Every structure is written in C-alpha cells, then in structure tokens.
Amino acid sequence: MQNKKLVIFDFDGVLINTADLAYEIHRNVNPHFTF
C-alpha cells in the first residue's frame, strides 16, 4: 500500500513540506493513480 507513505507524512506533520516530493514518488510508483 503506497498510500501508507502519505499517512506517515501526515502523522509526522511534514505533509505540507514533503507534499510535492511524496506526490512525485507516488506518481512515479502509481502513474495510474490520481489524487
């Protein structure tokens, strides 16, 4: 479950700072998945 990464980032409170990075990684891993 790649979504867990976003949850962890949100838990750490750095979702805002790593939103772009996490999105890039997530998009590369799951190109068919769209937010």
C-alpha positions, 0 to 999 in steps of 0.5 A: 500500500503506497498510500501508507507513505502519505499517512506517515507524512501526515502523522509526522506533520511534514505533509505540507513540506514533503507534499510535492516530493511524496506526490512525485514518488507516488506518481512515479510508483502509481502513474495510474493513480490520481489524487 
